[in-house]
Amino acid sequence: MKFVAATLAALLPLSACAEAETPQADPAKTVASEPKISPSIPLSVKEARRGPVDLTPYIGKYPFDVVNGHRFLDHPVVKAAVAAAVPDAKTRAGIAFADRGLGLPIVRVAGGRILIWGGEWRAEDRYNWAVVIAPDGTKGEVCIFEAVGDDPELWSATWYAAGRPAVMKQGDCPSAAEDYPPADIAAG
């Protein structure tokens, strides 16, 4: 016991010296490329782009599959595009894959863009969403659908895009290439 105490007593001054000699990071000298925001706050699309982006490797994969270290919705450029299109965090919260969410393989749609679709487990026909984005992470659109009533002929989804007001489109969110672009609501 005395040996352990003596050893600790001998090492204590050494650890203090090591701390004193360790250079401390100067908060004024931060790396210019690091964003100065909390990781929980979505980055802007410009801040998320730190070089060329290519989302095409996700095509054919499921939304929850990891490609180059990220699931599709976790990719910084995709997160930033979704946050720019849907600034309200509460509205945006439903666009995710919980442990029991559904997803289809990611597909290429009109204009060479990429479509990802997700739905509520066992209620995908009542609540679903989609993200459509260019392969370079630009031109993001988000669709959110929540069924109101029981007549699919009267259903509409809300579409969001950065810098534009939300618009309603006919039906639910597209889940396949032939369903995009969605139809405008027909007045009748």
C-alpha positions as CSV (number, residue, x, y, z in Angstrom):
1,M,0.0,0.0,0.0
2,K,2.9,2.3,0.9
3,F,4.5,1.5,-2.5
4,V,1.3,2.6,-4.4
5,A,1.1,5.8,-2.4
6,A,4.7,6.6,-3.0
7,T,4.4,5.9,-6.7
8,L,1.3,8.2,-7.0
9,A,3.1,10.9,-5.0
10,A,6.1,10.7,-7.4
11,L,3.9,10.8,-10.5
12,L,1.7,13.7,-9.3
13,P,4.3,16.4,-9.9
14,L,5.1,14.9,-13.3
15,S,1.5,15.1,-14.5
16,A,1.3,18.8,-13.4
17,C,4.4,19.5,-15.5
18,A,3.0,17.7,-18.5
19,E,-0.2,19.8,-18.2
20,A,1.9,23.0,-17.9
21,E,3.9,22.1,-21.0
22,T,1.0,21.1,-23.1
23,P,0.2,23.9,-25.5
24,Q,-3.4,25.1,-25.1
25,A,-5.4,25.9,-28.2
26,D,-5.9,29.6,-28.7
27,P,-9.6,30.2,-29.2
28,A,-8.8,33.2,-31.4
29,K,-7.0,30.9,-33.9
30,T,-9.7,28.7,-35.3
31,V,-9.5,26.9,-38.6
32,A,-11.2,29.1,-41.2
33,S,-13.0,26.1,-42.8
34,E,-14.7,25.0,-39.6
35,P,-18.3,26.3,-39.2
36,K,-18.7,28.3,-36.0
37,I,-22.1,26.8,-35.2
38,S,-23.4,24.0,-33.0
39,P,-23.5,20.6,-34.7
40,S,-27.2,20.4,-33.9
41,I,-27.9,23.4,-36.0
42,P,-28.2,22.5,-39.7
43,L,-25.5,23.9,-41.9
44,S,-26.4,26.1,-44.9
45,V,-26.0,24.4,-48.2
46,K,-22.9,26.5,-49.0
47,E,-21.2,25.6,-45.6
48,A,-22.0,21.9,-46.2
49,R,-20.3,21.9,-49.6
50,R,-16.6,21.5,-48.9
51,G,-15.7,20.2,-52.3
52,P,-17.4,18.3,-55.1
53,V,-20.5,16.4,-54.1
54,D,-21.8,13.4,-55.9
55,L,-25.0,11.8,-54.5
56,T,-25.4,9.3,-57.4
57,P,-23.8,6.4,-55.4
58,Y,-27.0,6.3,-53.3
59,I,-29.1,5.5,-56.4
60,G,-30.4,1.9,-56.0
61,K,-29.6,1.9,-52.2
62,Y,-32.2,2.1,-49.4
63,P,-32.3,5.4,-47.6
64,F,-30.9,3.9,-44.4
65,D,-28.0,2.2,-46.2
66,V,-24.6,3.8,-45.4
67,V,-22.6,5.0,-48.5
68,N,-19.2,6.6,-48.0
69,G,-19.9,7.0,-44.2
70,H,-23.4,8.5,-44.3
71,R,-26.9,7.5,-44.7
72,F,-28.6,9.6,-47.3
73,L,-30.5,11.9,-44.9
74,D,-27.4,12.2,-42.7
75,H,-25.2,13.5,-45.6
76,P,-24.3,17.1,-44.7
77,V,-25.4,18.5,-48.1
78,V,-28.7,16.7,-47.9
79,K,-29.3,17.8,-44.3
80,A,-28.6,21.4,-45.3
81,A,-30.8,21.3,-48.4
82,V,-33.7,19.8,-46.3
83,A,-33.2,22.5,-43.6
84,A,-33.1,25.2,-46.2
85,A,-36.4,23.9,-47.8
86,V,-38.2,23.3,-44.6
87,P,-36.9,25.9,-42.0
88,D,-39.4,24.8,-39.3
89,A,-37.7,22.1,-37.2
90,K,-41.1,20.7,-36.0
91,T,-42.3,20.2,-39.6
92,R,-38.9,18.8,-40.6
93,A,-38.8,16.3,-37.7
94,G,-41.1,13.8,-39.5
95,I,-38.5,13.4,-42.3
96,A,-36.4,10.7,-40.9
97,F,-36.2,6.9,-40.6
98,A,-37.1,5.8,-37.2
99,D,-36.3,2.2,-36.3
100,R,-39.7,1.2,-37.8
101,G,-40.0,3.6,-40.8
102,L,-40.3,2.4,-44.4
103,G,-38.2,3.3,-47.3
104,L,-37.8,2.3,-51.0
105,P,-34.6,2.2,-53.1
106,I,-33.4,5.7,-54.1
107,V,-34.1,6.4,-57.8
108,R,-33.2,8.9,-60.5
109,V,-36.1,11.1,-61.7
110,A,-36.9,13.7,-64.3
111,G,-34.1,16.2,-64.8
112,G,-31.5,13.8,-63.5
113,R,-32.4,14.5,-59.9
114,I,-32.6,11.9,-57.1
115,L,-35.7,10.9,-55.2
116,I,-35.8,9.4,-51.7
117,W,-39.1,8.3,-50.2
118,G,-40.1,7.3,-46.7
119,G,-43.3,6.4,-44.9
120,E,-44.7,5.7,-41.5
121,W,-44.6,2.0,-40.6
122,R,-48.0,0.4,-41.3
123,A,-49.4,3.8,-42.2
124,E,-47.3,4.7,-45.3
125,D,-50.5,5.4,-47.3
126,R,-51.5,7.9,-44.6
127,Y,-48.2,9.6,-43.8
128,N,-45.2,9.7,-46.1
129,W,-42.5,12.1,-47.4
130,A,-40.0,12.5,-50.2
131,V,-36.9,14.5,-50.9
132,V,-35.9,15.3,-54.4
133,I,-32.4,16.8,-54.9
134,A,-29.8,17.2,-57.7
135,P,-26.8,14.9,-57.6
136,D,-24.6,17.8,-56.6
137,G,-26.8,18.5,-53.5
138,T,-28.6,21.6,-55.0
139,K,-32.2,22.2,-56.0
140,G,-33.6,20.4,-52.9
141,E,-37.4,19.9,-52.7
142,V,-39.2,18.3,-49.8
143,C,-42.7,16.7,-49.9
144,I,-44.7,15.9,-46.8
145,F,-48.0,14.1,-47.0
146,E,-50.5,13.5,-44.2
147,A,-53.8,12.1,-45.3
148,V,-56.9,14.1,-44.3
149,G,-60.1,12.2,-44.8
150,D,-60.6,8.9,-46.5
151,D,-61.0,9.9,-50.2
152,P,-57.6,9.6,-52.0
153,E,-59.0,11.7,-54.8
154,L,-59.0,14.7,-52.4
155,W,-55.6,14.2,-50.9
156,S,-52.8,16.6,-51.4
157,A,-49.2,16.9,-50.3
158,T,-47.2,20.0,-49.3
159,W,-44.1,20.7,-51.3
160,Y,-41.3,22.9,-49.9
161,A,-38.3,24.5,-51.6
162,A,-35.7,27.0,-50.3
163,G,-36.8,30.6,-50.7
164,R,-40.3,29.8,-52.0
165,P,-43.6,29.5,-50.2
166,A,-44.9,25.9,-49.7
167,V,-47.4,24.7,-52.3
168,M,-50.0,21.9,-52.4
169,K,-49.8,19.2,-55.1
170,Q,-52.2,16.5,-56.0
171,G,-51.9,13.1,-54.1
172,D,-49.3,11.9,-51.8
173,C,-45.5,12.1,-52.1
174,P,-43.9,10.4,-55.1
175,S,-42.2,7.1,-54.4
176,A,-41.2,6.2,-58.0
177,A,-39.6,7.9,-61.0
178,E,-42.9,7.8,-62.9
179,D,-44.7,9.7,-60.1
180,Y,-42.4,12.8,-60.3
181,P,-43.1,15.6,-61.0
182,P,-46.4,15.6,-59.1
183,A,-49.5,16.9,-60.7
184,D,-50.9,20.4,-59.8
185,I,-54.2,20.4,-58.0
186,A,-56.9,20.5,-60.5
187,A,-59.7,23.0,-59.8
188,G,-63.1,21.6,-60.8
